[in-house]
Amino acid sequence: MAVNTHQSLSGFVASEPVISPDGDTQRLDMTVGQARHARTPDGGVVRAEPDLCHLVLKGVPAIRAAGQFRVGDQFIAEGRMAEEKVWNADTGQSELRPVFHASRIGPDTASTTYELLFQRRIHPKHAPLRGTAGPSQPTGATPTPPSQPPALSL
């Protein structure tokens, strides 16, 4: 039995994602990075310059990912690493650079903290009727205060 395997890349988004047409599909291009750390002579750990590469994603996932990711977001992607000839406007020559061709991409939930906000929804069947003020009390009655829990004696 053959096991389908792919390379994976986890890191952070280093440049704003850009969508461009690529034939009949859309293409997402962005620069991504992986954080690096180095040891100091005294045994401490310091942050080193991150490794950067280019990420390309095509098709419907590219459109979804363009709206999902911003600079600094953590992600994990599946695909393959390759080298691509790119025209460098500064030097006026084409050069090879590493490119990760992703087939799938998503947020890295292991390194991202989320804060979810929920709003309680009441089914219309159980909602109070319009125009009612809630539970009615007899006219002139004063509400009774909640009872105090009994004191504990040791």
C-alpha positions, 0 to 999 in steps of 0.5 A: 500500500502506498502512503501519500506524503507531502512536505509541510511548512509552518511559519508566519506571513511576512508580506501582505498576500497578493492575488493575481490571475494565472490563466483560468485560476487565481494565484496567491503570492506571499513571502513567509518566514520561519523564526530562528533562534541561536544560543549565546556563549553564556547559554541564553537563547536569542532570536535570530534573523528568520528564514524567508521564502516565497509561497504560491497557492492556486485555485479556490484555496488561494481566494479563501486564504487571501481573505484569511491571512494578514502579516504576522499570522501563523500558518501551516501549509502542505505542498512541495518546495521548488526553485523558480526563476524570478526577474530581479528588477534591482540587478536586471537579471533573472535568478533562482529563488526557493518557492513553496507551492502549497496545495493546502494552507490553514491557520496554525492553531497550536501557535495562535491564540483565539478569543471566541465571542458567543452570543446566546440565541433563543429559539423563537418558540421560547422567546418572550412575547412582544409587549410583555414585561416578563413575569407578573407580580400582584399589584402592590406586592413588594419583591421578596429579597433572596434568602441568605444561606444558613451560616455554617458552624464548626 
